[in-house]
Amino acid sequence: MTTYPVRTRRWTRKEYRLLGERGVLPEDEPVELIDGQLIVAEPKGRPHVTAVALTAEGLRRAFGAGWHVFQQEPIALDDDSEPEPDVSVVPGGPRDYLVDHPARPVLVVEVAETSLDFDRHHKGSAYARAGLPDYWIVNLLDRRLEVYRRPGTDPAAEFGWRYLGVEIFAPGTAVAPLARRNALIAVADLLP
Amino acid sequence: MTTYPVRTRRWTRKEYRQLGELGVLPENEAVELIAGQLVVAEPKGTPHTTAVRLTAEALRRAFGAGWLVSTQDPIALDDDSEPEPDVAVVPGGPRDYLVDHPAWPVLVVEVADSSLLFDRHHKGSLYARAGFPDYWIVNLVDARLEVYRRPGGDPAAEFGWRYLDADVVATGGGVAPLARRDVAIAVADLLP
């Protein structure tokens, strides 16, 4: 319906933090800062919550000691982006991120139903631009895992970058994270 | 390029005020709150600022005592909107709006060059929904005045309302505000 550009105010990560600290934005409000835009998260159903818990559990088992698996925690992606991936894996332990949020997770995972296109093209492009090496989408609509790797430029992508490697894994198969190539995770273990 | 819905965080007028008071949003930043969205104003060239001054001057002459002609001041339109029309005419004097911004201008004017479509369809629909009786666009692109009146419902409009009457007045013509039907303003006096 809108056929003219509407330029909305963009926010930096620093301003986003101020919004929380000064109480303008309630701490528990489900928003994420993506490329300067405050994006409202869709309400999450039980299958989504279940898949997040299963994925976090699967990744904790696979990665083991020396790695920390976060659930819906902020990532300091760039100056204008602080997404909260459903699951992310970072080196070290919780105390290593006391001062600032982790910036370079070795693996980020989004669980997607209604947000599938957004997770694929919008977040996917933001994650690729930041150079995150391993991005997974637990696709609840088609009951499969999508694995995105090899970030590369693409002028047609939302933020000029996308993942050049895309692999689809069905429930009967297994996948190893790039950072833990010897640990196989069964796709069936991630699905509700 | 974006083919999926991106829902950005919407703001209320109360939150918008907080953003300013707490210093998160600099007071002099060129944004307007339009239906919950913080819309960034396009940079204004000298033809724009000249037309704003000319229009304010002409309206002050036309309305005379008992009316306040403000330029780029906030209007308390609704709970989610605080636009700053280029020129607005409200009853009374400056001290009448010490506590809150005026809510019911008898005339609002936007000066449009690059923002023409936005002013026609976005702001126009918003102003019509608020029931503003008299909305003018000083159209710098075509060097003419557009006069919008009679707000009415239209499901296809951005905010469900639009002005049912649109009159175009050329440079040689004149127009009388609805609230001052006895005075004629020459369109040539409003154009740079």
HADDOCK unambig.tbl for C-alpha pairs under 7 A between the chains (distance, minus, plus):
assign (segid A and resid 4 and name CA) (segid B and resid 117 and name CA) 6.20 0.50 0.50
assign (segid A and resid 4 and name CA) (segid B and resid 118 and name CA) 6.19 0.50 0.50
assign (segid A and resid 6 and name CA) (segid B and resid 39 and name CA) 6.82 0.50 0.50
assign (segid A and resid 7 and name CA) (segid B and resid 39 and name CA) 5.70 0.50 0.50
assign (segid A and resid 7 and name CA) (segid B and resid 40 and name CA) 5.58 0.50 0.50
assign (segid A and resid 8 and name CA) (segid B and resid 37 and name CA) 6.60 0.50 0.50
assign (segid A and resid 8 and name CA) (segid B and resid 38 and name CA) 5.35 0.50 0.50
assign (segid A and resid 8 and name CA) (segid B and resid 39 and name CA) 4.31 0.50 0.50
assign (segid A and resid 8 and name CA) (segid B and resid 40 and name CA) 5.44 0.50 0.50
assign (segid A and resid 9 and name CA) (segid B and resid 38 and name CA) 5.41 0.50 0.50
assign (segid A and resid 9 and name CA) (segid B and resid 39 and name CA) 5.83 0.50 0.50
assign (segid A and resid 9 and name CA) (segid B and resid 40 and name CA) 5.57 0.50 0.50
assign (segid A and resid 15 and name CA) (segid B and resid 24 and name CA) 6.63 0.50 0.50
assign (segid A and resid 18 and name CA) (segid B and resid 24 and name CA) 6.76 0.50 0.50
assign (segid A and resid 19 and name CA) (segid B and resid 24 and name CA) 6.92 0.50 0.50
assign (segid A and resid 24 and name CA) (segid B and resid 15 and name CA) 6.64 0.50 0.50
assign (segid A and resid 24 and name CA) (segid B and resid 18 and name CA) 6.92 0.50 0.50
assign (segid A and resid 37 and name CA) (segid B and resid 8 and name CA) 6.65 0.50 0.50
assign (segid A and resid 38 and name CA) (segid B and resid 8 and name CA) 5.37 0.50 0.50
assign (segid A and resid 38 and name CA) (segid B and resid 9 and name CA) 5.41 0.50 0.50
assign (segid A and resid 39 and name CA) (segid B and resid 6 and name CA) 6.95 0.50 0.50
assign (segid A and resid 39 and name CA) (segid B and resid 7 and name CA) 5.75 0.50 0.50
assign (segid A and resid 39 and name CA) (segid B and resid 8 and name CA) 4.39 0.50 0.50
assign (segid A and resid 39 and name CA) (segid B and resid 9 and name CA) 5.82 0.50 0.50
assign (segid A and resid 40 and name CA) (segid B and resid 7 and name CA) 5.64 0.50 0.50
assign (segid A and resid 40 and name CA) (segid B and resid 8 and name CA) 5.50 0.50 0.50
assign (segid A and resid 40 and name CA) (segid B and resid 9 and name CA) 5.57 0.50 0.50
assign (segid A and resid 117 and name CA) (segid B and resid 4 and name CA) 6.19 0.50 0.50
assign (segid A and resid 118 and name CA) (segid B and resid 4 and name CA) 6.20 0.50 0.50
